[in-house]
Amino acid sequence: MTQSKTNAPQAFEKTARKYLDDAQLRRNLGHATRTIRNKREKVVGEMPDWEQLREAGRQIKQNVMLNLDRYLLQLEESVEMAGGVVHWAHDAADANRIIANLIKENGETEVVKVKSITTDEIGLNEALAKEGIHALETDLAELIVQMAGDEPSHILVPAIHKNRSEIRDLFREKLEIKNLSDKPEELADAARRYLRKKFLHAKIGISGANFAVAETGTVVVVESEGNGRMCTTLPQTLITVLGIEKIIPSWQDFEVFMQLLPRSSTAERMNPYNNFWTGTTAGDGPQEFHLVLLDNGRTRVLADEEGREALHCIRCSACLNVCPVYERTGGHAYHSVYPGPIGAILTPQLRGFDDAAAASLPYASSLCGACYEVCPVKINIPEILVHLRNKGVRHKKDSGFLLKPRIEPALMKIAAYTFRKRALYEMAQKMARISQRLYVRNGTISKLPFKLSSWTEIRDLKPVAGQTFREWWRTR
């Protein structure tokens, strides 16, 4: 999993402080996530069988993970029978090389793209730029992010951290429209006029995919703007990048996921545009279809029985919209194309625990469980977070946490012994009250010395009270 635009990402606890200080960012995020939450709650409440749908989605994804090898071969066979070409990519470098070569073979230097987190994951735009190829984002929010030289901060709404005034100023500069207002319809129209020319001249389109059906070879992109339909129908060549976990076994499985996904993501009963294609059809749509099946760490995740559930994700972003941590820090603090709770469990597994920024993400959570409650396929994110914290501590290299596993049990025994002896416990309280004077600032302890600093890097402590309950009781 590659990082785009950020050379040396820091651990979440360090990065988050910067974004917590940005009041405008918090207002933008708070307004957007509350709006989506409220709309989602309404449309989900209309479904009397919502919990049964969630369970059905969970079971389908679990079945896919247990039989992934078989479904992958079936998908390859189905796509090729329908006139498509399948490419296997072990990692990001493989996928980028395959795609760049396909574009060069067609003699093109510009392609149009559908919004795709998977292509962001492999850093496709940057890789193509090095080959002299410009990949134009056509999703409105992705276009905003691209024009600003920024990074996406949300799975569904990449530009959620920007408000209308900021977007207006950006369009005035980049699109050279002086009298543009910040009305949503005017901003959308400005983008539409700019993109329409690009669609009509594009020879190659690139997309990700929400699902691919093993039995038919059908690929689907669901979207709300229509740009996806332009990219998947107008160009002569279509290249789709698919994470190997996004397979569903049969066409009938859509009856589950096409109800779960729109309600959980955009809080709609149905996505305005649902684009399905199966291979190629003479005289209709792209005449070349290439499907790039991407591993990039997914088989490693699959090997972890407790962590593999993260691969069930259908990228709806519902967990981001209810997460109190994400709402206050935004997506950039995660230094991953997968922010929020799902990113906190997926990124460390894809990148590995040698990546300090990724290894810190399982701690970017209060473990409140709201993410599990809204997940349409019932991924137990809090449980996986605890599993990954445990896994990170036991990683062969220094994980940056407070104590090594062999020391912690010994100190816990000392603490247990102290708590069992009233005299020792009261003495420890008095010692803590005296020694903390060096570290209390403005009513909190934000920095402890030596190895204890690892604890206060990501949390503030309340000082020990000036009087214990027993002391208070004795005076009365």
Secondary structure, DSSP 8 states (H G I E B T S, - for coil): ---SS-SS---HHHHHHHHHT-HHHHHHHHHHHHHHHHHHHHHHHT-TTHHHHHHHHHHHHHHHHHTHHHHHHHHHHHHHHTT-EEEEESSHHHHHHHHHHHHHHTT-SEEEE---HHHHHTTHHHHHHHTT-EEEE-SHHHHHHHHTT----SSS-TTTT--HHHHHHHHHHHS--TT--S-HHHHHHHHHHHHHHHHHH-SEEEE--SEEETTT-EEEEEESSSHHHHHHHSSSEEEEEEEGGGEES-GGGHHHHHHHHHHHHTS-SS-SEEEEEES-BTTBS-SEEEEEEE-TTHHHHHT-TTTGGGGG-----HHHHH-HHHHHH-SGGG-SSS-HHHHHHHHHHHH-TTSHHHHHGGGS-----HHHHH-TT---HHHHHHHHHHHHHTSSS--SSSS-TTTHHHHHHHHHHHHH-HHHHHHHHHHHHHHGGGTEETTEE---SGGGHHHHTS--B----SS-HHHHHHT-
